[in-house]
Amino acid sequence: MKEDDRAPISYADAGVNIAEGNELVRQITPAVKATHRPGVAGELGGFGGLFDLKACGYKDPILVSATDGVGTKLRLAIDTDILGTVGIDLVAMCVNDLIVQGAEPLFFLDYFATGSLDVDKASKIISGIAKGCEIAGAALIGGETAEMPDMYSPKDFDLAGFCVGAVERDKLISGAKIGVGDRLLGLASSGLHSNGFSLVRKILSKTTDRPDTEKPIEELALTPTRIYVKSILSVLSEHSLKGLAHITGGGFTENIPRILPPTMSAAIDLDSWELPREFQWLMDEGPIAPAEMLKTFNCGIGMVLVVDALDCKKIKQQLEAEGETVVEMGEVVSQGNDAQVTYNGALK
């Protein structure tokens, strides 16, 4: 065959359709615009997202950033074709990490990679991201959609998120002021959130038994991660919080020590709340030892606050007024051994 006889080849022939990408941007633009807040200084589609910190009214701000993904919860979402909520998970995993330092989330960027761009499905996913930003009060100011047929199978996708927040320097929460006798308040989770799903999927794959729940366990497991930003910002406007721990991978056992001074420990009363049904089913069906549950899952508590004992009642009441379910779950004690979290009672 002569050189001139060869048919021309395009990027679309290689599996990347730029026109579909442009259509996706068109579809998601209204959802993105709904997230705009004071400080947004540019439009979607530029080479970089613009944000004017001065327009937010900060005087001496510290910037706080966080990046995260959704893990293998995505595999369950893909297999069940329930795609509208994993975007909320993506935002939640980032903004909940910012608020534990007292930072207000300002703006968010997403990365969406797939083997073959399905505009309708991608629009559901990114609309979920926009919804999460709206709940958190953060602006979705940019992102990247990558179609990579040689990296992912056609229906597969991955997500990553990046968020920046700010807090006035004198309001930064570091845990340094935590003392013996401070109380622990737990905020109820919305379910499994976005951690431990490799273990969840393993259990689901090895049994046909399902718990007696209103929704199928697979759908229940995909309940989006609760975003605690607005309720905690409300409390911070009136009270001081000594420390906060977002209960993600590592559960209580790994996450609470991240905010405690080295000489102190958290004594948690496991009898102070009831283990939600989906967690009880996982523990029984696994079976999973209680210690493994406590260092893998949130077990029904997605955020832990450390507060002064004198402020505990008022803060609890305000959180409840903001729609949170609050558990008085323990206190800070002197560390008597190498463990920075000790448990009394039993998961049940």
Number of C-alpha atoms within 10 A of each C-alpha: 5 5 6 7 7 8 7 7 8 10 9 11 9 11 16 18 15 13 9 14 18 12 13 20 17 11 18 18 16 12 18 23 15 14 23 21 18 15 17 21 14 14 15 16 14 11 8 13 18 16 18 13 18 11 12 14 11 13 11 11 18 16 17 20 19 17 19 19 23 24 17 18 22 24 17 19 18 14 12 12 12 17 21 20 21 29 28 27 27 27 35 29 26 23 33 28 25 25 27 26 23 26 26 25 28 29 28 28 21 25 16 17 21 22 20 20 25 15 17 11 16 22 21 19 22 29 24 23 29 30 23 29 30 20 18 25 19 27 26 29 26 20 21 12 17 17 22 18 18 12 12 15 12 16 15 17 21 17 20 20 24 20 25 20 23 24 22 15 14 9 15 20 20 18 19 11 15 20 21 16 16 22 25 25 22 26 24 21 22 18 23 27 28 26 22 21 22 14 15 19 16 11 17 17 9 10 10 7 9 14 14 11 10 8 10 11 16 17 13 15 22 23 17 23 26 23 25 24 23 16 17 24 15 13 18 14 8 10 15 16 26 23 24 29 26 24 28 24 18 18 24 27 23 17 20 23 17 16 19 25 17 12 14 21 24 28 20 19 18 16 14 16 18 13 18 17 17 20 21 19 18 18 18 11 16 16 11 15 10 13 12 13 21 17 19 21 25 28 26 22 27 26 25 24 24 29 27 21 13 10 14 18 12 12 23 21 14 17 17 14 11 15 9 18 15 19 16 19 21 22 21 22 19 16 18 11 11 10 12 23 21 17 16 12 10 12 20 14
